């Protein structure tokens, strides 16, 4: 059975709250407007929706036109759908979205919860073994031992698949079944499952197709230990979850399995029921979270008041305490300067080492105060092992300071670029740093109660603790995205040359994808041990992205690995370079979400898409466009090369754009 495995679909918010996962064909397989294929596709769209809604099994497949312009299509509504009109409307909407989201692509696949379809200029209907399939799972695992939970899921899916195949053999028109299995351990009460095949498959073919994808459950590269898993296959598919996600009673019930490992005793306190809607809860790594909406008229106070901190354990320090701790902010204790603050090493009276970020008189501007206040508000709410922890703050007349935990080993750039200190990182440490940074970004983008864009991810904003674990620092440039928006525009571009995404530099567009771009640059720097010297205002530098891309296209990317590395796996290094290139692609739509990146890093069997030419590629068309638009812009810089202010005019409005979540 031929199966194409993709990591994740783009999740697109649709009118009425519906959600679609869409997959476009290869970038070169497109059709021109007003061609025969486009006409055939329009006829197929109308016919397939009508035929599916009029079919007793709510299924339709066929082709329109003559080769080489034949348009083939398949549509199926879920087996528990009873409303034929709604089925037809779902298929019609999927066609419309497929043609909009995959503009002029000859092939597209669109999945909704209630229906899915595929259309192509290739006759994929010729065999039922072409089960174009995507899958997704939770990044975090269940608390039960993985082998115990996986065995229960496999048993449930196999039993549900047997039920669907047996019903098909008994002349039941739909190849569909639902099931539930009691689990009763480790905080999991029940496991729910749904399986389905296209009705034109034989019972044996349906069961064989399902067996192939059920085998992924206990594979650590796919679903092992995940509380939810879903395979979106065109010919067969399944969905399991520890929460109910289908209406009505299940067709099959299984008793609790016998555990080889005894589950822990239940807590005496009752656990509140999860009130999250099943459709949202089953969204895999596409996690829907409550966001706090900020009033448009609310103004940021110049001095952050203690009552503004709503969460986190933040102490209020007095100025004399910090003066004593830092030897009156002596230069000998200076750790560095960046953004709007100077950072000093300090030691409190109880012996605790701290880092104190102070806004100096020279930096005492409204921008600086707003920056520091922003960082205070963010860090007070953020608790993650890959973040530098905020211990407290000090506000005394015209003095403003933040107090952080002291990170022993300093910043990542020292280990990557300062060879004079003799500090190096082995491959295991570098991979762990890449993964840790990604997990921190995941929290910012998807797991925190408010979506946060860091906007200044770079090597000297990554600190390393005593075990060489990464901690993201400097949230002063963070941009909050509330109210469900995935993109905003800003009139003030702030960041560091070489790490900023093109749409942010040129147009002030802020979205999670600008952090993804910065992360991609970081990955390539970590692997190569070389700085991305893209922008020195001469426009003649050959930057790291250009050099990596040139080597990638020639098949010589391995020669870019840091020469200080030894004992590393060629395939792992190449995979990280591949991921880095995916993250620095010119179009934000082409860049993966951070959830996708983590799965790419941790599950080696995931097939990666081919990257496109990176942004700021010197020698390509984009760099010349960038230079023409960029040379007329005025910037102010601080000592660290950070852009402080951009004097161009952009309407400060928000708009929604269908980025992956």
C-alpha positions in Angstrom: 0.0 0.0 0.0 1.6 3.3 -1.1 1.4 5.8 1.7 2.7 9.3 1.5 3.4 10.6 5.0 3.4 14.3 5.7 4.0 15.9 9.0 1.1 18.3 9.5 -1.4 20.2 7.5 -2.0 23.9 7.6 -4.9 24.4 9.9 -7.1 27.1 8.5 -9.9 28.9 10.4 -13.1 28.9 8.3 -16.4 30.7 8.7 -18.7 29.2 11.3 -15.8 27.8 13.3 -15.1 24.9 10.9 -11.5 23.8 10.5 -9.7 22.5 7.4 -6.4 20.7 7.0 -5.2 21.2 3.5 -2.3 19.7 1.5 -1.3 21.1 -1.9 0.5 19.1 -4.6 4.1 19.8 -5.6 4.9 23.4 -6.4 5.6 22.7 -10.1 2.4 20.8 -10.8 0.1 23.7 -11.6 -2.4 24.7 -14.3 -2.8 28.0 -16.0 -6.0 30.1 -15.7 -8.8 29.6 -18.3 -7.5 26.2 -19.4 -9.4 22.9 -20.1 -8.2 21.4 -16.8 -9.7 24.4 -14.9 -13.0 23.9 -16.7 -13.0 20.2 -15.9 -12.2 20.9 -12.3 -15.2 23.2 -12.0 -17.5 20.5 -13.5 -16.0 18.0 -11.1 -16.6 20.3 -8.1 -20.3 20.6 -8.9 -20.8 16.9 -9.8 -18.9 15.5 -6.8 -20.8 17.5 -4.2 -24.1 16.6 -5.8 -23.3 12.9 -6.1 -22.0 12.6 -2.6 -25.1 14.1 -1.1 -27.4 11.9 -3.2 -25.4 8.7 -2.4 -26.8 6.4 0.4 -23.2 6.1 1.7 -22.4 9.8 1.1 -19.5 9.0 -1.1 -18.6 9.9 -4.7 -15.6 9.4 -6.9 -14.9 9.9 -10.6 -13.3 12.0 -13.3 -14.3 14.7 -15.8 -12.7 15.3 -19.2 -10.2 13.6 -21.4 -6.5 13.0 -20.9 -4.3 14.8 -20.3 -6.8 17.3 -18.9 -8.9 14.9 -16.9 -9.7 16.0 -13.4 -10.1 13.1 -10.9 -11.8 13.5 -7.5 -13.0 11.6 -4.4 -15.2 12.8 -1.6 -16.5 11.1 1.5 -18.5 12.3 4.5 -18.0 10.8 7.9 -19.9 7.6 8.6 -22.0 9.1 11.4 -23.3 11.9 9.2 -27.1 11.7 8.7 -27.7 15.0 6.9 -27.2 14.6 3.2 -27.6 18.3 2.5 -24.9 19.1 5.0 -22.6 16.5 3.4 -23.0 18.1 0.0 -22.3 21.6 1.4 -19.2 20.3 3.2 -17.8 18.8 0.0 -18.6 22.0 -2.0 -16.9 24.1 0.7 -13.8 21.8 0.6 -13.6 22.2 -3.1 -13.7 25.9 -2.8 -11.1 26.0 0.0 -8.9 23.6 -1.9 -8.8 25.8 -4.9 -8.2 29.0 -2.9 -5.6 27.6 -0.5 -3.8 25.7 -3.2 -4.3 28.2 -6.0 -3.9 26.7 -9.5 -2.5 23.5 -8.0 -3.5 20.4 -10.1 -3.7 18.4 -6.9 -5.1 19.2 -3.4 -6.5 17.3 -0.5 -8.7 18.9 2.1 -9.9 17.4 5.4 -12.7 18.6 7.6 -14.0 16.7 10.6 -17.3 15.9 8.8 -15.9 15.3 5.3 -12.8 15.2 3.1 -12.0 15.3 -0.6 -9.1 15.0 -3.0 -8.8 16.2 -6.5 -5.9 15.6 -8.9 -4.9 15.5 -12.6 -3.4 12.1 -11.8 -5.7 9.0 -11.7 -5.2 8.1 -8.1 -8.6 6.3 -8.3 -7.0 3.5 -10.3 -6.0 1.7 -7.1 -7.3 1.7 -3.6 -3.7 1.4 -2.3 -3.0 5.1 -2.8 -3.8 6.2 0.7 -2.3 9.7 0.7 -2.0 10.1 4.5 -1.1 12.8 7.0 -1.0 12.3 10.8 -0.7 14.3 13.9 -0.4 13.7 17.6 0.1 15.5 20.9 3.6 16.8 21.7 3.1 15.9 25.3 2.6 12.3 26.4 0.1 10.6 28.8 1.3 9.9 32.3 0.7 6.1 31.9 3.6 4.0 30.8 3.8 4.3 27.0 3.8 0.5 26.4 0.7 0.1 28.5 -1.2 2.9 26.9 -0.1 2.0 23.4 -1.2 -1.6 23.8 -4.7 -0.4 24.9 -5.0 1.9 21.9 -3.9 -0.8 19.5 -6.4 -3.3 21.0 -9.2 -0.7 20.7 -8.3 0.3 17.1 -8.0 -3.3 15.9 -11.3 -4.2 17.5 -13.0 -1.2 16.0 -11.4 -2.0 12.6 -12.6 -5.6 12.8 -16.1 -4.3 13.6 -16.0 -2.0 10.5 -14.8 -4.8 8.2 -17.3 -7.3 9.6 -20.2 -4.8 9.0 -18.9 -4.4 5.5 -18.8 -8.1 4.9 -22.4 -8.3 6.2 -23.4 -5.9 3.4 -23.5 -2.8 5.5 -22.9 0.0 3.0 -20.6 2.1 5.2 -17.1 1.1 6.2 -17.3 2.9 9.5 -17.2 2.1 13.2 -16.7 3.8 16.6 -15.5 2.3 19.8 -14.7 3.0 23.4 -12.4 1.2 25.8 -12.3 1.5 29.6 -8.8 2.3 30.8 -9.2 3.4 34.4 -5.7 4.4 35.3 -3.1 7.2 35.4 -5.8 9.9 35.0 -7.3 8.3 31.9 -10.9 7.0 32.2 -11.7 5.9 28.7 -10.2 5.8 25.2 -12.4 6.6 22.2 -11.8 5.6 18.6 -13.3 6.0 15.1 -12.2 4.2 11.9 -13.5 4.6 8.3 -12.7 3.4 4.8 -14.1 4.5 1.5 -17.2 2.4 0.7 -15.8 1.2 -2.7 -13.1 -0.9 -0.8 -13.7 -4.6 -0.1 -13.9 -5.7 3.5 -10.5 -7.3 3.3 -9.0 -4.3 1.6 -10.4 -2.0 4.2 -9.1 -4.1 7.0 -5.6 -4.3 5.4 -5.5 -0.6 4.9 -6.4 0.1 8.5 -3.8 -2.5 9.8 -1.1 -0.6 8.0 -1.7 2.7 9.7 -2.7 1.1 13.1 0.9 -0.2 13.3 2.1 3.4 13.7 0.5 3.6 17.2 3.3 2.0 19.2 6.1 3.5 17.1 7.9 6.3 19.0 8.3 8.2 15.7 4.6 8.5 15.4 2.1 8.1 18.3 3.7 6.2 21.1 2.5 7.6 24.4 0.4 10.3 22.7 -3.1 10.9 24.3 -4.5 11.5 20.9 -3.6 10.4 17.4 -5.2 10.9 14.0 -4.3 9.5 10.6 -6.0 11.5 7.7 -5.9 8.9 4.9 -7.9 9.2 1.7 -8.7 5.5 1.6 -8.7 4.7 5.3 -8.3 6.7 8.4 -8.7 6.7 12.2 -8.8 8.9 15.2 -8.3 8.1 18.8 -8.5 10.3 21.9 -8.8 10.1 25.7 -11.8 12.5 25.4 -15.1 11.8 23.4 -15.1 13.4 20.0 -18.0 11.8 18.2 -21.7 12.2 18.8 -24.0 9.4 20.1 -23.1 6.0 21.6 -20.1 4.0 20.3 -20.9 0.9 18.2 -18.4 -1.1 20.2 -17.4 -1.3 23.9 -14.3 -2.9 25.4 -13.6 -3.7 29.0 -10.5 -2.3 30.7 -7.3 -4.2 29.9 -5.3 -6.1 32.5 -2.3 -3.9 33.5 1.1 -5.5 34.0 2.0 -2.3 35.8 -0.3 -1.3 38.6 -1.7 2.3 38.1 -1.2 4.7 41.0 -4.0 5.1 43.5 -6.5 7.8 42.5 -6.4 11.2 44.2 -9.2 11.5 46.8 -10.1 15.0 45.5 -12.4 14.9 42.5 -11.0 16.3 39.2 -13.1 18.9 37.5 -14.5 17.8 34.2 -12.8 19.2 31.1 -15.3 21.5 29.5 -13.3 22.1 26.3 -15.4 21.3 23.2 -14.3 17.9 21.8 -13.7 19.4 18.3 -11.2 21.9 19.8 -9.6 19.4 22.2 -8.8 16.9 19.5 -6.8 19.4 17.6 -3.5 17.7 18.3 -0.5 20.0 18.3 -2.9 22.7 17.0 -3.9 23.6 20.6 -6.7 26.1 21.1 -6.2 28.1 24.3 -8.0 30.9 26.0 -6.5 34.3 25.2 -6.8 37.5 27.2 -8.1 40.5 25.2 -6.5 43.8 25.8 -8.4 47.0 25.4 -7.3 49.1 22.5 -7.6 52.2 24.6 -5.5 50.9 27.5 -2.2 52.8 27.8 1.0 51.3 29.1 2.1 53.0 32.4 5.6 54.4 32.4 6.5 52.8 35.8 5.3 49.2 36.2 3.3 49.0 39.4 3.5 45.8 41.6 -0.3 45.1 41.1 0.2 44.7 37.4 1.8 41.3 38.1 -1.0 38.9 38.1 1.0 35.6 38.2 4.4 34.3 39.0 6.5 34.7 42.1 8.0 38.1 41.7 9.8 39.8 44.6 10.0 43.6 44.9 13.6 44.6 45.5 14.8 48.0 46.9 17.6 49.9 45.3 20.2 49.6 48.1 19.8 45.8 48.0 20.7 45.7 44.3 23.5 48.3 44.7 25.1 46.1 47.3 24.6 43.0 45.3 26.3 44.5 42.2 29.0 46.5 43.9 27.1 49.6 42.9 26.7 48.4 39.3 30.5 48.3 38.8 31.9 47.7 35.3 33.7 44.6 36.7 30.3 43.0 37.2 28.9 44.0 33.8 27.7 40.9 31.8 26.7 42.8 28.7 24.6 45.4 27.0 21.7 44.9 24.6 18.4 46.3 23.6 17.5 48.9 26.2 19.3 47.5 29.2 22.7 46.8 30.7 23.0 43.6 32.6 25.1 43.2 35.8 26.2 40.1 37.8 25.1 40.3 41.4 25.0 38.3 44.6 22.2 38.8 47.2 22.7 38.7 50.9 21.5 35.1 51.1 24.3 34.1 48.6 22.0 33.7 45.6 23.6 34.8 42.4 21.4 37.0 40.1 21.6 39.0 36.9 20.2 42.6 37.1 19.1 44.4 34.0 19.3 48.2 34.5 17.9 50.9 32.3 20.6 53.6 32.3 20.1 57.3 32.2 21.3 57.4 28.5 18.6 54.9 27.6 15.9 56.7 29.7 13.3 57.2 27.0 9.7 56.3 26.7 10.7 53.5 24.4 13.1 52.1 27.0 10.5 52.3 29.8 7.8 50.7 27.7 10.3 48.0 26.7 11.2 47.2 30.3 7.6 47.3 31.4 6.7 44.9 28.5 9.4 42.5 29.6 8.2 42.6 33.2 4.6 41.9 32.2 5.6 39.0 30.0 8.1 37.3 32.3 5.7 37.6 35.3 3.3 35.3 33.4 5.8 32.9 31.7 7.0 29.8 33.6 9.0 27.3 31.5 12.2 25.4 32.0 13.6 26.9 28.8 13.1 30.6 29.9 15.3 32.7 32.1 13.3 33.0 35.3 12.3 36.5 36.5 12.9 36.8 40.3 11.7 40.3 40.8 12.0 44.0 40.0 12.9 47.3 41.4 11.3 50.7 40.6 12.9 53.6 42.4 12.3 57.2 41.2 14.1 57.2 37.9 15.8 53.8 38.3 14.3 50.8 36.7 15.6 47.2 37.0 14.7 43.6 36.5 16.3 40.8 38.6 16.8 37.4 36.9 18.2 34.1 37.9 21.9 34.0 37.0 22.7 31.5 34.3 26.2 30.0 34.8 27.6 29.5 31.4 26.5 32.7 29.7 25.2 33.1 26.2 25.3 30.7 23.3 27.2 33.0 21.0 30.3 32.6 23.2 30.4 28.9 22.5 29.6 29.2 18.8 31.6 32.2 17.7 34.3 33.1 20.3 36.9 30.5 19.6 39.5 32.4 21.7 37.8 31.2 24.9 38.3 27.6 23.8 34.7 26.6 24.6 33.1 24.2 22.3 29.8 22.2 22.1 29.5 18.6 21.0 26.8 17.4 18.7 24.5 16.0 21.5 24.7 19.4 23.3 23.9 21.3 20.1 20.9 19.1 19.3 19.6 19.4 22.8 20.0 23.2 22.6 18.1 23.3 19.3 15.3 21.2 20.8 15.1 23.2 24.0 14.8 26.5 22.1 12.0 25.0 20.0 10.1 23.9 23.1 10.4 27.4 24.6 9.0 28.9 21.4 6.2 26.3 21.4 5.2 27.6 24.8 5.2 31.2 23.6 3.3 30.5 20.4 0.8 27.8 21.5 0.8 26.8 25.1 0.8 30.1 27.0 -2.5 31.8 27.8 -1.6 34.6 25.4 0.2 34.2 22.2 3.6 35.9 22.3 6.0 36.7 19.5 9.6 37.1 20.9 10.8 39.2 17.9 14.5 39.0 18.9 15.6 35.4 19.0 19.4 35.3 18.4 22.4 33.5 19.8 23.3 36.0 22.5 19.7 35.9 23.8 20.0 32.1 24.4 21.7 31.4 27.8 23.1 28.0 28.8 22.8 26.7 32.4 25.3 24.4 34.2 24.0 21.4 32.2 24.1 23.3 28.9 20.3 23.5 28.7 19.1 26.5 26.8 17.1 29.3 28.3 15.5 32.1 26.2 16.2 35.6 27.5 15.3 39.2 26.8 11.5 39.4 26.3 11.6 43.2 26.0 10.9 43.0 22.3 8.0 40.5 22.7 4.8 41.2 20.8 1.6 40.0 22.2 -1.1 38.7 19.8 -4.5 38.5 21.5 -8.0 38.1 20.4 -7.3 35.2 18.1 -5.2 37.2 15.6 -2.3 35.4 14.0 -0.8 38.4 12.4 -0.5 42.1 13.1 1.3 45.1 11.5 3.6 47.3 13.5 4.9 50.8 12.8 8.1 50.1 14.8 10.4 47.4 13.6 12.7 46.1 16.3 15.1 43.3 16.1 18.6 42.3 15.1 19.9 42.2 11.5 20.5 38.7 10.2 17.7 37.2 12.3 14.7 39.2 11.0 12.2 37.7 8.5 11.7 39.6 5.3 8.0 40.3 5.8 8.8 41.9 9.1 11.7 44.0 7.8 9.9 45.2 4.7 6.3 45.6 5.8 6.3 45.4 9.6 4.2 42.2 9.6 4.3 40.3 12.9 3.3 36.7 13.2 4.7 33.5 14.8 6.5 32.9 11.5 9.0 35.7 12.2 10.2 33.7 15.2 10.3 30.6 13.1 12.6 32.5 10.7 14.9 33.6 13.5 14.9 30.0 14.9 16.0 28.7 11.4 18.9 31.1 11.4 19.9 29.9 14.9 19.7 26.3 13.8 22.1 26.9 10.9 24.4 28.9 13.2 24.4 26.1 15.8 25.2 23.4 13.2 27.9 25.4 11.3 29.4 27.4 14.2 29.3 30.4 12.0 27.5 33.7 12.3 24.9 34.9 9.7 26.7 38.0 8.6 23.9 39.0 6.3 23.6 42.7 6.8 26.5 45.0 7.2 24.9 47.8 5.1 27.2 47.0 2.2 24.9 44.5 0.4 27.9 42.6 -0.9 28.3 40.0 1.9 27.7 36.4 1.1 25.5 35.5 4.1 25.3 32.1 5.9 21.8 31.4 4.4 23.2 31.8 0.8 26.2 29.6 1.5 24.1 26.9 3.1 21.6 27.0 0.2 24.4 26.8 -2.4 25.9 23.7 -0.7 22.5 22.2 -0.2 21.7 22.4 -3.9 25.1 20.9 -4.7 24.7 18.1 -2.3 27.7 19.2 -0.2 25.9 20.6 2.9 27.8 18.3 5.3 31.0 20.2 4.7 29.4 23.1 6.5 29.3 21.3 9.8 31.4 23.0 12.5 34.9 21.7 12.2 35.2 21.3 15.9 32.5 18.6 15.8 33.3 14.9 15.9 31.4 11.7 16.6 28.2 13.0 15.0 25.7 11.3 12.8 25.8 12.6 9.2 22.0 12.1 8.8 21.2 14.0 12.0 23.3 17.0 11.0 21.8 17.0 7.5 18.3 16.8 9.0 18.9 19.8 11.2 20.3 21.8 8.2 17.1 20.7 6.3 14.9 21.9 9.1 16.8 25.2 9.3 16.3 25.8 5.6 12.6 25.1 5.9 12.4 27.7 8.6 14.1 30.5 6.6 12.1 30.2 3.4 11.0 33.5 2.0 7.3 33.1 2.3 5.9 32.8 5.8 3.3 30.3 4.6 6.1 27.9 3.5 7.7 27.9 7.0 6.6 25.2 9.4 4.9 25.8 12.7 7.0 25.3 15.8 4.9 22.2 16.6 5.9 20.7 13.3 9.5 21.6 13.9 9.6 19.7 17.2 8.1 16.6 15.6 10.7 16.8 12.8 13.4 17.0 15.4 12.2 14.1 17.6 10.7 11.7 15.0 13.2 10.6 12.5 10.7 8.8 10.2 8.9 12.0 9.3 9.5 12.8 5.7 10.5 16.5 5.2 9.4 18.6 2.3 12.0 20.0 0.0 12.9 23.6 1.1 12.6 26.5 -1.3 15.3 29.2 -1.7 15.8 31.1 1.5 15.0 34.7 2.0 17.9 37.2 1.6 19.5 34.9 -0.9 22.3 36.9 -2.5 22.2 36.2 -6.2 18.5 35.7 -6.3 15.7 38.1 -7.2 14.6 38.7 -3.7 17.8 40.3 -2.5 17.7 43.0 -5.1 14.1 43.8 -4.3 15.1 43.9 -0.6 18.0 46.2 -1.3 15.9 48.6 -3.4 13.2 48.9 -0.8 15.5 48.8 2.2 18.0 51.5 1.3 15.4 54.3 1.7 14.6 53.4 5.3 16.1 55.2 8.3 17.2 53.3 11.4 18.8 54.0 14.7 21.1 51.5 16.3 22.3 50.8 19.8 25.8 49.3 20.5 24.7 45.7 20.0 23.4 46.2 16.5 19.8 46.1 17.6 17.3 48.2 15.5 15.7 50.6 17.9 13.4 52.6 15.7 12.2 52.5 12.1 10.9 55.8 10.7 8.5 54.5 8.1 4.7 54.7 8.2 2.5 51.6 8.5 -1.1 51.7 9.6 -1.2 50.1 13.0 -4.1 47.8 12.3 -4.6 44.1 12.9 -5.8 41.6 10.4 -6.3 37.8 10.5 -4.2 35.6 8.2 -4.6 31.8 8.0 -1.2 30.8 9.4 -0.9 27.2 10.8 -1.6 27.0 14.5 
